[in-house]
Amino acid sequence: MFLGIWTQRIFVLTLLLLMFMEMEAFSSKRDIALQEIINQVKSEMTSKYKAQCFGSGGAMMTDIKMLNLSFFIKENITVDDAREIMIFFAETFLTAVNQNEKIKPHLANYPFTSENLGLMVSFLNEDGSRVIPPGLNNVILTHGEITYSVKDLENLYEHVKVYTEPYDEALSKVREGKSK
């Protein structure tokens, strides 16, 4: 009887350990594929805009629901230029995610869309200081909407929205501008 209980416990613990190891391998493959995608996007953003990545993350406890990535660029910029940068950033990221066969099984939905991205580009002066109005400080894409903001001069830890537009509208504007 004593040996039977211990054998059962060891068997259960072994099963739990094997399940944990399988989950870890599953997670590691996903994480490796994600890192490949992030590195690809970082490389393209750096190459085109001299952007520097300062943050990444997402909502991916079980499956990948959202991916976040943040960059800063040392340049004073207009809304039109920020729109073009954000569309390039988002389209590059979406293409990298949707074309990666290793990540597809881990996505909450396929294809991934702008609704699944949380992206931010902050703009800095050449010396690394924050851009003050009228220069844009941030452009943020979240839940399919792009928001452009400047620093609040009364509270430099706050931002003031300058303009907000749906992602699809911004994408159309960039495509129309390139076709002229």
N, C-alpha and C positions, 0 to 999 in steps of 0.2 A: 504494500500500500504506500509506504513512505517513498520508495523508489518511483512508483507510478506518478505521484504528485510532482516530484522534482523533474521527472522526464517530461511531463506535460508543461511545466513552467519553462523549462529550457526550450522545448519545442515552440511555445508561444513567443518567447523572447527572440528566438532565432528568426521566426517569421516576421516579427516586428522589425528586427534589424535589417532583414532582407528588403522589406517594404521601404524602410527609410533609405537604404542604399539605392534602391531603384528610383525613389523620388529625387534623391540627390543627383543621380546621373541624369535624370530627366531635366531637372532644374539647371544643371551645369551646361547641358547641350543648348538649352534655351538662352542661358546667359552668354555663352560663347557666340551664338548667332547674333544676339543683340549687340554685343561689343563690336562685332564685325560691321554691323550696320552703322552704329554710332561713329566708329572710326572712319568709315566711308564718307558720312555726312560731314564730319569735322574736317576731313581732308579737302572736300569740295568747297566748303565755306571758307576755309583758310586760303585756299588757292585763289578763289574768285574775289573775296572781300577782305582778306587779311584778318578774318574774324578769329577770336580766341574763345574757346569753350570754357565756361566756368560752372556748368552744372548739368546734371542729367538725372533722370528718374522716371517714374511712371506709376501706373496702377496695374499691378501684375501679380497679385497674391497667388491666384491659380492660373488664369489665362490673362493675356495682355489686353487690357482695356484702353489704356492710354500710355503714350510715351511723351516725356518732357525733355527738352534740350534748351540750354541757354547759352548765348554768345554775347560778347561785347566787341564793338568795332570802334576804333578811334577815328571818328569822322563826324563832322557836323552835317546834318542831312535834312532833306525835305520829306514831306509826307509821300510824294510820288516815288522818291528814291527808296524810302523805307518800305513802301508797298512792294516794289520790285524785289528788294532783298528778301522780304518775308515770303513772297510767292516762290522765289527760287529756293529758299530754305525749306519750305513746306513740301513743294513738289519733289525736291531731291530726297527728302526724308521719306515721303510716301512711296516714291518709286523704289527706294532701297528696301523698304519694309515689304512691299507687295511683290517684289521680284525675288525675294529671298525664300527659297523653298524650305530651308531649315526652320524658319520662324513661322511659316503659315499654320502648322498644326497648333501653335501656341496662341494664336490671335483670337480674341473674343469675337471678332467679326472680320470677314474678308470680302472685299478689299477694305483695308484700313483707309479712313477718310480724314479730312481736316477736323472732324468731330473727335477723332481719337488722338489729336496732337495738342500738346501744351508747349508752345514755343515762345521764346523771348529773345529779342536782340536789344541790348542797351548800347547807347551811343555815348562815347567819351570824347573829350578834347584830346589833342595830340599829347598833352602832358599827363593824361590819365585822370584829369578832374572831370566832374560831371558837367554835362552841357546844361546851360541855363537858358530859359526862354529868350527869344522865340524858338531856339533850336530844339528839335525833338530829343527826348531822353530815352524813350522806350517805344518799341512796337511789340505787341503781344498777340499771339493767336491762341485762343482757347474756346472750346465748344463751337468751333466753326465761325468765330467772329474775330476780327482783327481790330485792336484798339491802339491808337497812337496817343502818346502822352508827353507832357513836358513837366519839368520840376515845378513845384509850388514854391514861389519866391518867399512866402511867409513861413513855410515849414518845409525845409529841404528834404525831409524824410517822406514827404507825400508827393503824389503825382496828380496832375490835372489832365483829364481826358480832353484831347483836342478834336478827335474824330474817331468814329467807330463805323465799321462796315462789315457786311457778311463776307466770308471767305470767297464764295463763288463770284460775288460782284468784283472783288479785288482781282481775282484771277482773270475775269473777263477784261477788266481795264488794262492789265499788263499785257494780255494777248493782243488786244486791239492796238495798243501802243507799239508793239513789236511788228505788227503786220503793216503798219503805215510806211 
